[in-house]
Each structure stands twice: as structure tokens, then as C-alpha cells.
Amino acid sequence: MAFAASSGLAVGIAPWPGDARAAVCLMIDDLTDGWIDVDGSGRRTGSADWGHACDAPGSSFAHLRDGLLREFPEIRTTFFVPVDRLPDVVPSACASHFQPIDARPAFAAFLRGLAADPRFELAYHGKEHGRPGPRIGDYAPEFTLYDSVDAAVEGIERGLAIWRSVFGTDPAGGKYPAYAAGPHGDAAIERTGFAWWCRRFDPEVATSGDPIAFEPRFFGRTGVVDVPSTLHGGIGTAVRPASLHPRRVAAALLDRVRRASSVRPTLDALLERRGVISVQEHITSSRPDGGTQTPNLYDDGGSLRRIFGLLRHHSVWHATCGEIARYFEGRSRTFLRGVGADRFEVSYAGRQAGDVRLSLALNGIALPDAFTLRGPRGELRAQVARRGGHLSAVTEPVPLASGGYQIVA
């Protein structure tokens, strides 16, 4: 972090709240009002459920809630919602049932309930998600189909009309289906007013020398925050030996050992970067062609427990994509200047309305665990989150407005 110093006081902004080593989010794609009759039984729960069963027993959401989230209540989840999803293949090998998210009042109410829960965030994932073909390889992601920026904006607006009919407001962020922007996606996302967007899966495109890999970045003239996707949730998931020919069982067992041992060094490398650990998953494993989509919450239970179990040994910040984007934008657009032994000035030039919540890093002043900041909106209480020595401390996030502040210890 960079500090601005004057007369012994150095003031900066911690990379993440409380000086956490990384920001952590669980990303789950394709939560929508759909199900696939994978076995011809007409059962709409279990791995057949893409969200249609809402939070009923046996639903995919209940599988997540009563399993991983009960064991790790600290997790924060961003669900990516295609508002009028189409199947990936037509004709489908399995009967596919998808409808717009505003078609059923019960499903719309389920989504609104999730959005009201601070553990969850709902984000935009396209209108249809893409154009199906006769084989999974013929599927074309939605944003690759637009032949102009105007056409992309029009497509987004059609999807947002459905979104507004459920939530009454616009989504703050979203993600390209299949991480495919097409030639006009970025410009259309900026024109339609999104504050943040997920544009790429970093492990697939980053090089060892990429200075912005695995960290948020800006794109467009207005500074839309690009939240990176950084970790495959099935990194520790191996092929089930029981599903293989006997001659391949030994190789599969070795693969399981290799994958399990790769989780820790991968996490260590991400923690070393102090960037984002965003764990990519799908709500379920079913696919219209009868295959299995990866990663998915049903097959990756062991891998996910390994990931979040290891993260419990580190000081990380669990947050939604939107919370990560807001903190990053705030720290990037806030400028500090020390003006005395106990005074500093704040200047914010970003997009957020109201005060920006940030963790201050203060050096050169002795502070009690709780102290007062006297600023342009009066007095506010600040709490020390971490100490680096007698004269060094990082605070819990405090709401900062542009103007002058005095530290009253």
C-alpha cells in the first residue's frame, strides 16, 4: 500500500478490509428457473435442478445451503442469473425445461429473498445465455452473437426488462456467458451502466508476467470494475474410478492424489498475490445433452471443503463480487494526504454515492483499540483491526467522505 506522510504521520489504505490477505468469493453460475429430466423420471430436484425447485428439500440451493454453507457460514456467494435461459443443445438428449425468471411468482419471490440476504448477491448472466446447436460444441455464447454495440445494448436491455420485473432495480454487475465478450461486449456493458463485470477466467489467459492477473482492474472510459475469476472449484475433484474401465482405475487414483495435493500450493500462490480468490462453480451438474458440466456443486463437494478449510487458516475477507468491486473502486479512487502529526485529508473521485468504506493504514501515531476520527460529517468511531507495531495500525473499514480529518486518540 502507498502512504502519504507529513510530520511523522503516514496514512494509506489497506488492500482489503482489515488488511486481509485476499478477498474471497464463491461464484455460482446459471441459477435460473429451469430443470433437466436427466433420467426420464420427471424428478425436478437433486442434480436435475437449475433453480426451479427454489429452496425446497432436495433442491440444488438446499444442497448448497445445508451442506457447504452450513459447514462454512463465512462464505459469501454471488449467483449469476441468466434471465431467460435456453438449453445448450437443441434437440436435447434430455427433456429441458427453462422459462424466464419472472414467469412464476414463487420463483421470483425466491430470488428476491436471496437478494435480501447479506450472504448472497444476484448478478446478471445474459438473457438467453447463448444460441444452442445440435451438439455442445456448436453452442454460441450470447455476446459473441451481437454484430454491433447497438445490437448488444438492445439485447442487454431486453434482459434487463425481465430483471426489473422481478427486482424493481437494475443489477450492479454480471458476467459474460462462457467468459466470451465478443467484439462489442465491453462497450455495451459500459453503455448500459454496470458498475462491475466478470470478463475472464484468469488461470486460462494469464501469463506469469501479467501484472493484473488475479486482481480487479478497470475497463472502459467510465471505469467499470472487472472482477477476476481465479479458481476452478473442482481443482481437487478427480474422475470417479468406479465410472472407468478397470485398466484406468489406477491412473484415476493417481490423478485424485495429484489433484488433492495441488489445492494448497494454488491457494498459497493466490494468497501471495493478495488479490482475489473467486471460486468458480455451477449450480448443478446436469446438461441437456446428457453430459456433465464442470465445475459443479454436486461433484466438487470435497474440493470446495478442502479450499475453504485451508482458507480458515488465513486472514481473508469473505465478500460478494459487488463488495469486492466497491472496495477496489474506493481504494483506487481515494487519495490521502497527511497535513500534520494527527491530521490528514481525503479526496474521493469515484463513482460511488455517499461515503466510501475503507480500512485506513496509519503509521507514526500510537492508537488505542478504539479511537475517534473528527471529519467533515462530524465524529465517527474507528476500531483497530490489526497492529504492525506500537506506532502502526490498520483499522476496520470506516466511512470516509472528502475533506479533512483529525485523529482523536
Buried (B, 14 or more C-beta within 10 A) or exposed (E): EEBBBBEEBBBBBBBBBBBBBBBBBBBBBBBBBBBBBBEEEEBBBBBBBBBBBBBBEEBBBBBBBEBBBEEBEEBBBBBBBBBBBBBBBBEBEBBBBBBBBBEBEEBBEBBEEBBEEEBBBBBBBBBBBBBBEEEBEEBBBBBBBBEEBEEBBEBBEEBBEBBBEBBEEEBBBBBBBBBBBBEBBBBBBBBBEBBBBBBBBBBEEBEEEEEEBBBBBBBBEEBBBBBBBBBBBBBBBBBEBEEBEEEEBEEBBEBBEEBBEEBEEBBEEBBEBBBBBBBBBBBBBBBBBBBBBBBBBBBBBBBBBBBBEBBEEBBBBBBBBBBBBBBBBBBBBBBBBBBBEBBBBBEBEBBBEEBBBBBBBBBBBEBEEEBEBBBEEEEBEBBBBBEEEEBBBBBBBBEBBBEBBBBEE
